[in-house]
Amino acid sequence: MKLANVELSEIRVVSLYVITCFMCEKQLHLAASEIDASVGDAAAMAASQGWHSYETSDESCSVACPSCIKEAQENEGED
């Protein structure tokens, strides 16, 4: 078998928004082609998938995934 580089016509460039959870570092990838090419639209799409910022009485977080938000809500209920 003779190996060669991938054919150039099979490679495409994609614009991608990457949102990283501040708590667990999980990443959400949103292809710019799936949404309008603005950061605001990417934030709205992330929110529709459960990604949000939050603030409690003793902490704030600029971006958290659904799992970490759930954990923060449970911890807040324990106080």
TINUMAR-335464 format. One record per atom (N, C-alpha, C): x, z, y. Coordinates in steps of 0.001 Angstrom, whole numbers, plus 500000, padded with zeros to 6 digits. Layout:
BEGIN
XZY ...
This chain:
BEGIN
500844500000498829 500000500000500000 500889500000501234 500564499156502163 501302499077503422 500455499744504508 501019500731505197 500319501423506275 500715500840507614 499784500873508548 500045500387509903 499267501261510882 499568501107512152 498832501843513179 497373501421513191 496523502304513689 495105501993513857 494986500799514798 494024499927514526 493811498783515411 493352499276516774 493963498749517822 493668499203519177 492199499032519539 491546498039518994 490134497808519304 489234498907518741 489775499737517845 488999500822517243 489150502145518000 489910502145519083 490139503350519875 489342503239521166 488653504333521516 487910504332522774 488227505600523556 488146505493524858 488363506623525754 487005507245526046 486921508562525955 485660509256526180 485876510367527204 484994510430528191 485016511562529123 484285512714528458 484851513894528562 484313515037527837 484367516282528712 483257517010528756 483244518322529394 483509519352528300 484404520284528562 484712521350527608 484421522680528300 483536523466527699 483169524773528231 483627525804527206 484401526783527647 484979527773526742 484380529148527005 483911529783525946 483364531136526044 484483532093526451 484231532866527496 485219533814527993 485486534929526985 484503535237526149 484619536366525223 485343535988523923 484905534924523256 485448534585521930 486256533284521910 486277532581523032 487018531328523193 486450530161522385 485222530307521869 484551529173521231 484346528102522299 484435526843521899 484279525750522856 483025524939522586 482398524517523671 481278523586523621 481774522283524218 481619521183523487 482044519867523961 480818519029524280 480772518500525481 479678517639525909 480256516312526369 479910515253525677 480382513925526068 479682513516527352 480438513050528315 479867512663529600 478860511537529443 478968510744528394 478023509650528179 476647510168527778 476563511409527258 475288511986526847 474496512532528028 475173512808529120 474533513379530296 475037512661531530 474422512904532672 474962512365533913 476370512900534094 477163512163534825 478577512499534942 478854513572535996 477988514570536135 478270515635537092 478449516961536367 479225517831536964 479469519143536383 478168519945536338 477327519786537349 476042520481537363 475177520107536177 475165518831535830 474405518385534664 475003518947533374 476327519058533321 476975519655532147 476581521125532025 476508521831533154 476093523237533131 474651523364532656 473791522459533104 472388522484532672 472268522198531180 473048521256530672 473030520945529249 473545522139528438 474581522805528941 475105523993528261 474040525089528217 473339525282529324 472281526301529372 471180525987528364 470873524701528204 469826524327527245 470246524613525806 471554524804525599 472073525132524271 472435526616524148 472013527408525142 472193528850525061 473449529407525705 474210528580526394 475426529029527067 475073529423528495 475469530638528908 475132531135530242 476246532039530759 476187532330532050 476950533444532599 476013534642532551 476567535846532664 475685537018532686 476327538147533471 475485539089533840 475941540289534533 475144541475534003 475854542534533656 475202543781533243 475576544851534267 475171546065534019 475480547145534960 476975547437535045 477727547094533992 479154547416534007 480100546243533760 479578545033533617 480472543887533441 479769542593533829 480592541589534075 480054540246534292 480931539266533531 480351538134533213 481059537114532438 480666535752532993 481639534927533292 481365533632533911 480807532607532942 481135532729531659 480570531822530652 480640532491529279 479504532468528585 479444533073527255 478587532203526344 478991532132525089 478249531376524082 477027532191523643 476086531573522956 474889532297522526 475191533552521689 476169533498520812 476508534659519971 477012535827520808 477866535538521768 478413536609522603 477357537153523556 476445536314524014 475347536795524850 474472537743524038 474178537374522810 473365538236521945 474054539579521737 475353539547521480 476109540782521281 476092541644522543 476257541023523710 476231541770524973 474858542394525201 473800541656524853 472445542201524993 472244543401524067 472748543308522846 472637544424521902 473423545635522387 474626545393522919 475451546485523437 474799547143524643 474164546341525484 473493546880526663 472320547769526246 471647547402525170 470529548194524670 470949549532524098 472221549641523692 472733550883523114 473054551922524171 473239551475525416 473606552404526506 472465553306526898 
